[in-house]
Amino acid sequence: MKRFSDKTALVIGAGTAGGGWGNGKAIAAQFAREGAKVVCFDLDATLAEEAAQTIRDEGFDAVGIGGNATSSEDVKAAVDRAVSEYGGLDLLANNVGIVVPGDVVSLSEEDFDKVFAVNLKSCFLSMKHAIPEMLKRGGGAIVNVSSISSIRYLGKNYVGYYSSKAAMNHMTRVTAAEYAARQVRVNAVLPGLMDTPMARASAQRNWGATPEKMEELWKERAERVPMQWLGDAWDIARAAAFLASDEARFITGQTLTVDGGMTLGC
């Protein structure tokens, strides 16, 4: 399918630490495979370029750019690069997120502020700078990557992550309402329990999971999902591509849950 022919996309958080396919890298590749020219943006410039090179190796057009998603200057530079490189901007995907364990008592103020800056301010800044360029093209589509933890308690003391993603959902709805008449659609994808490099790294860092116990842990993780298996980055990429495409032209301000049915039983 070539749903994005003649369109330019900016993917915030396109790099994948540790190799493999993370949500952002898969979204960037999916957009490219469907015809978009893609700007891959990541805190790690090497990972951003790696994602872009993977796309170019498949015969598509992409550039990588490093920058901090919490910096207005850096995000604007990425938007400007899309405009200067490809003539405008039509699609935006926000895939930035960090987890710092803690409840409202144990989580430090510094970590709370950091989580909200990375998870929410980055979304605010990217839309702030991208939407004016989309308006010049007559409209556009934005997909924010949230989480099912924004609507359900999942048993982990991640109050900063849960709260920031819940705020992202409402920022998505508010922005969708404010720009609907100008043909900028804004939706969110809510991943469930996924098998991605970031999820595995988080399990090791926050749960103390050793590589030897990872498969056992992942089996237990899959058993929590009604479908009895874990989604991967391509499930999120395909959902994002649908929401960004003209097939979803009458859909805005929505949160699409991609979780194998997990939230049905919560």
N, C-alpha and C positions, 0 to 999 in steps of 0.2 A: 504494500500500500504506500502511496505517496501523498499522504494527507497534508504534508507541510512543504510542498514544492513552493519555491520563491519566498519562503519565510525564514526569518532569523530567530534563533533561540539563545537565551542566556540561561545557563544552569549554574546556580550558586551552590557550591559544595559538590563539585563534580569529581573530585579526587577520591581514590580508595586507598587508604593506608593498609599496607600489608598485602597488597595484590588482590586479584579477584575482582568481582563485580559488586560494588556497593550500589545503593539506590541512585545516587547522583550520577555516577558513571553510566549506569544502565539507562537512566532517563536521557542523558546526553546522546548515547549511542542510538536509542530508539528514535529520538527526534531526527537524528541524522539519517538513519536508515529510511525514514519516511519522507526525506527530502529537505529537511532544514539545514541551514548553515548554523553551526553551533559555536558559541563562545563558552568555554569551560573555565569556570572560576573556582579557585580553592585557596585556602590559607597557605598551603604548600604549593609553590609554583611548579615544582617538579612533578607533583601528582596531577596538577591541572594540565600540564603539557603531556603527561603520560596518557591521560584520558583523551586529549585531542589527537595524539599520535595514533592511538588505537582506532579512533574514528577515521583518520586519514588512511591508515593501513587497509581499511575496508573500502576505500575509494571515495570517501565522502569528505566534506569540507568542514574543518574545525580549527580553532586556535585556542591555546591555553594561556591563562593569565593568572598570576598570583595576587593575592590581596586579602585583607582582613574584612570579613563580612560585617563587622561591627563598626567599620570606618566609613563614614559618608563619602569621603574623598576616594577611597579605594573602590567602593561600589559604583560610584559615578564614573570612575575611570573604566570599569568593565562595561557599563552601558555605552559610554562614549566609544569604546573599542568596537562594540557591535555595530554602532552606527557608522563609524569610519571605515570599518573593514567590509561590511556587507550592505550598507545603505539605509539601515533602520533596524527596528526591533519589533517583533510580533509576539514572541512567546517568552515567558519567564517561568522557571521552576526554582523554588526555594527548598533546598535539601540540607539545611544546616541544623545541627543539634548536638548537644553534649548532655551527659548525665553526671551529676554529682550526688552521691547518696546523702540522705539526711532528712529528718522531719523538721517541723517548724522550730523545735528546740535545739536539735543538734546541728542543723545546717547553719554554717556561718553566714553573716551578712555579706561578706565578700564573695562567697560561692553563690549565694542567692542572686546577687547582682550580676555575676559572671554568666550564670545559666540564662538569665533573662536577656542579657545583652546578646549572647550568641544565638539563642533560640528564637527570640522575639524581635529584638531591635534589628537584627539582620533582615528579617522579613519586612519590617517597616521600611528600612532604608532601600532595599531592592525595589519594592513597589513604588516608593517615593520617586526614585530616579528613572524607573522603567516606564511608568504609566505616561508621563509626558511624551516620550518617544512613540509609544503605542498610539496615542491620540493623533499624532502626525500621520499615522498610517491608516487612520479610520477605525482603530480598535485593536484588540489583542486578547490574549488569554494568559492567565496566571494560574499556576498550580503550586500550592504550598503543601509541603510534606509534614503532616502532623503526626499523630499517634493515637491508638485506641486508649492510651493512658490519659488522654485529654477528656475522655468521657466515662472512664471506669477506673476504679482502684484495682490495681493488679497485684497487690500484696508486697510491693517493695517500697521502702521509704525514700521515694524520689520526689518529694513535694515540689521542688523547684522545677523539675522536668515536667511533671504532670501539669502544674499550674501554667507554665509558659506555653505549653502546647494547647491548653484550653483557651488561653488568651489569643493564640494564633487562630484558632477556629473562629472566634468572634471578630477578630480583625479581618479575617477572610469575608465573613458575612457583611460586615459594615462597609468594607471597601467595594464589595460586589454591588451593594445597594447604591452606593454613591456614584459608581461609574457605569452602571447598567445602561443608562440612556445614551452613553457615549461609546457603547459597544466594547467595553473592556470587561471580560468575564473573569471572575475570580472564584476558584474552588480549591478544596483541600482533599488530599488523600490521607487516610488514617491507617497506616500499617499495623498489623497485629504482631504476633510472635514470629519473627522472621529469622532466616538463616543467612546472615550477611557477615562480612568481615568485621563491621563495627559491632554487631551483636556479640560475636565471639570475643572480640577484644574487651568489650564491656564486661562480659562474664568473667574473664580472667582478672580484670582490674578491680571490679567492684564486688564480685562474689568469691574471689580467690580460687576460681576454677583452674585446675591444672590441665595441660594439654591431654594428659592421660585420661582424665575423667570427663573430658569435653563431650565425647560421644554418648556417655551415659546420661550426662546432664541434658544433652540435646534430645535424647529419647524421652526423658521426663518432660521436657518442654513441649515436645510434639503431642504428648498425651493430654495436655491441657487444651488442645485445639480439637473441636468437634470433628474436623476432617481428618485428624490424627497425623497430620504432617505439617511441616513449616513452609511458609511461603519464602520466596527469594526476591532478589532485586528486580527481576524481570516482571514479576507480578505487579510491583509498584510502578515500574516503567510503563507497562502497557495501560495501567489505569490512568497514569498521568497523561499519556499520549491521547487516550480517548477524551479526557476532560479538556485537553488543549485543542482538540480537533474540531472541525466544523460539524462533526457528527453530534457534538454536544453543544451546538450553537444556541439552544434554548435553555441551557443549564448554567446557573450562576449562583454563587453563595451557598453551595452545597458541600457537605463532607461525605466523601465516599469511603466507607469502611472496607478494608481489604484484609480480612483476618481469619478466613476459614471457618467463620461462624462463631468465633470465640465469644464475642460480646453478646450473643444471643442468650447465653446462659448466666450472665452476670447480673 
